[in-house]
Amino acid sequence: MSRGLSVATGPYAPPTPARTLTAVSADGAPLHVEVHGPDDAPAVVLSHGWTCSTAFWAAQIRELATGHRLIAYDQRGHGRSPASPACTTDALADDLEAVLAQTLAPGEKALVVGHSMGGMTVMAAAARPRFREHAAAVLLCSTGSSRLVAESLVVPLRAGRTRTWITGRILGSRAPLGPVTPLAMRILKYGTMGAGSAPHMVEACARIVHACPRAVRHAWAGVLAALDLDHGVRQLHAPTAVVHGASDRLTPPVHARALAAALPHCVGLTELPGVGHMTPIEAPGQVTARIRELVTTYVTGTATGSGSIPVQDIKEGA
């Protein structure tokens, strides 16, 4: 299997982009970028999470590409973007700015969607001028701004130093993940997905995650373990919606609620019962619907940033 490619079929197979391009980040790192949909359609920028790739957004791209311009890119070291020695949140912010500069016209607005580390990328870029120029609104999926290892529920122990140490060792392991076997899929499902996730969803996630090089996985695990982007949340002034899975072990609901409380302009907190960390794959319909709503309200609608949907804890069936 080629690095960064998913061989999943059906709605989780990577769609063929209308075009691909390379964005060059501030330090010269090249980033693989895909554009799906009409050039004159409202723009949605998709930033994936740790160990994933553009293939992670297959369901959203397939559903939305007829009426939206979906811009998906591989984080450095992931998918088709080469690894880089610079593994920092500043580098993530630089990369997002490079993608925005390469794909959007000056002043053009877009919805920026970030899942997991992709959401942390948005927080890291929150105060950047180019991000503020282009972000009409933001959707944060299954993410957090700090204390990721300490709050993780992957290890079924009481919170404390022992659980934190074990969790850090597991997430930061250099061990190869190996082939996608039934055992490997059971392990991944336990750590990252809800108990009711369908087998084809689990396989799609496993093939994406297992394609990430182990050196890249280890390097970015260290960044996430030391993450502190609480200041970035407070600087994220664009209308921002939060979606999380109620059964998320990697970034449990405590993170989503903290984000909703700290964001200057939160426009909704949506909890998805029975869903784990991989919300765009586990609950594709709900995530896609939220994207449509935010695009209609803030990208193609008349909202200027002063309007708001009241913050609420919405519970939807998965």
N, C-alpha and C positions, 0 to 999 in steps of 0.2 A: 504493500500500500504506500503510495506517495505521501510524503510528509504534508500534513495539513489538510489532506483530502478525506472526506467521508464517503464511504461506499454504500451508505444507506439508500434505500429506494423509497418510492412514493413521495409523500409530502415533505420528507426529511432529506431527500436528495438535493444537493446543491443546485440551484437554478443556474442557467447559463446567463451571464450578464450581457447587457446591451453593449457594454464596452468596459475595458480595464485600463488602468493607468497606474503610474508610480508617483507617489507623493514623496518628496524628500524633506526629512525633518531637519531641525536646526543644526544637529550634529552631523548631518549627511546621511543618516540612516534611511534607506529606501523602504517604502511601505506599499504593499500591494493593496490596491483600491478597486472595487467593483461598483459599477453604476448600473442599476436596473430600472427600467421604465422610461417614459418619455422625458426628454430634456426640458420641456416646458411645464412639467407637472410640479406640484409642491414637493419640497425636498424633506427627506427624513434621513438623518445620519445615524448609523448603527455602529456602536462600539461594544465589542464582545468582551467576555471575561477571561480570566486566568485559565490556561490550557485549552482554550477554544479557538475558533476561527470564523471566517465569514459564513461557513456552512451552518453555524449555529442558528442563523436567522432565516433558514430556508423556508419555514412555514410563513413567516411574516412577509418575506419577499414575494413568494408565490401569490399570496392573497392580495397584496397591496400594489404590485408593480404596474397594474393596468392604469391606475389613476394617480400614482405617486412616483417620485424619483427617489429610489432607495440607494443610498450611498453607504456601502459596507466596506470596512477595511480590516486587514489583519494587524493586530498589535505586533510590535517588534518582537521577532523570535517566534511568532505564531503563524500557522498557515503558510502562506507564500512570502511573508516578510522575513528577511534574514535576521538571525540573532545579532545582538549588539552588546558590547560590554557595558553600555549605559543602561542600567536597570534602576530607574528612579521614578518617582511620581512626576517630577519636573519633565523627564523624558516623555512620559505618557501625555502630559499636557502639550508639549512641543509637537508630538505626533498628531494629536487631534487638531491643533492649529494648522499644521501643514496640510492635512486632509481638507479642512474647511477652505483654506486658501486655494487649493488646487481644483476644487469641485464647485465652489459657489462664487457667483459674481459679487463684486463689492457691494456690501449692504444687503445682499440677499438673505432672507430669513429661512430658517429650517427648524424642524423639531429634532432635538438631539436625544437619542435613546442610548442608555448605558446599562449593561447587565453586569453585575458583580464587579470585577476589576474595571470594566468599561464605565460603570457608574463612578468608580473612584477616579477614573480619568477625567470625567466631567467635573468632579469636585476639585481636582487639582488644577483644572483650567478655568475655574469659575471667575477669577479676577482678571484673566487675560483679555486684552482689548479685542483681539480677533474673535474670541469665543463670544464675548458680549455683543459684538457686531452682528453675528450670525444666528445666535440662539434665540429663537422666538419663544421657545418653551422647551422643557426637559422632561423626560420620563426616566426615573431611576427604578430598575428592577433588581430585586434580590441583592442588595448591596449594603455597605456600612462604611463609616468614616474612621473608626478606630476600634481598638480592643477586639480585633477579629479572632485571634487565637483564644484569648481569655473567655470570650462569650460563646465560642463554638460548642455545639452539642454532639459533635461527631463521636467523641469518646464518652460512653455512658457512665460517667463518674460525677460526683458532686463537684461543683465549681471550687477551684482553688489551684494552688501551685502545681500539684501533681497532675491534674487534668490538663492544665495549660502546657506543662512540659511535654506530656505524652502527645497532645494534639500537635504541638509544634514539630515534634520529631516525625509524626506521620505525614503531615502536610508538606514538610520540607524534605522528605526523603529523596535520596538520589537513586533509589532502586528503579529499574525499568518496569514499566507496567506490563510489558509483554503483549501477547496476542489477545484479541477480544474473545474470551472464552465464557461459558456460562457462569463460572465462578467469578471471573473478573466483573461481569455485568451485575452479579448479585452484590459484590462489594461496592461498586460504583453507585448502584441504586440505593443501598443503605446510606451512604455518605452524602449523596447529593440530590436524591429524588424522593417523592412521596411514595408511600407503600402501595398505592393503587396505580402507579404509573404503568402504562401498557408496555409490553415487551418491545414493540418496535420503537417506542420512545427511548427506552433504556439502551437499546442497541445503537440508536443514532447518537446519543450522548457518548456512549463508550467509544465508538469509532472516532469521534471528533477528539475526545480527550486523550485517547491512547496515541493519536497521531502527533501530539505535542512532544518535542524532544525533551528528554528527561533533564538535560542541563538547563534548558529554558524554564521548565517547570520548577526546578529547584531554585534558580536565581530569583524568579518572581515571587516564590513562596517566602523568601526572606524579606522582600519588600513589603509584602502584605502583613507579615508578622509584626513589623515595626511601624505599621501605618498609623498616621495621625493627621487626618484631613478635616478635623472638626472646624478649623478656621475656614476651609474651603466651602463647607456647608453654609456657613454664615454669610459668605460672599456670593452665593448662588442666587442672584436676584431675579432671574427669569422665572416665570410661572412653572412650578415643578410638581409633577405628580409622582407618587411612590406606589409601587406594586410589590407585594411580597407573598411568599408561600407560607402558610401557617405551620407547615411541617418542615421548614427549612432548618437543617442542622448546621450548615456552613455559616450562614448569616441569619440567625434566628430573628423572629419578629421584634425583639428588643431593639434591633438596629433600625428597622423601618420606623418604629414609633419615635425613636430619638431623632431621626432625620425629619420626620413630619413636624416635630416640635421645634426644631432648630432652624428650619428653612425660612427665609424671609417671606417667601410667597408660595406656600404649599397649596396646591389646588386639588388635593385628594389623596387619601391613603386607602388602598384597596388590598384587602387580605383574601387570599385564595385558599380555602380549606382543602386539606389533603394534598396540597402541592408542596414540593420541596424547593430546592435552590434553582433548578433549571426551568424557571417560569416560562420563557418563550417557547420551549419545546413541550413542557408538561401541560401548559394551559395556553396553547397558541391562539385560540379564539378570543379569550379575554384580553391577552396582551395586544393582539391586533386591533381589537375594538377600542382599546384605550389610545392606541396610536392614532386611529382614525379620528377619534373625538378631539384629541389635542391638536391635530393638524387642522381640522375644521374650525376650531375655536381660535387658535393663535397664529396659524400660518396663512390660511386662506380666508379666515373670517375677518371681522373688524376689530378684534381685541388689540389693544395697544400695550397690554401689560398691566393695566389697572384693574381689569376684570378678574374675577376669581370664582371658582367653584368652592363652596364651603368645605373645609377639611372634615372628613368623616372616616370612620372605620367601616368600610364597605366589605361585606363578606359575600363572596360569590361562589357558586358551585364550580368545581373544576371539570 
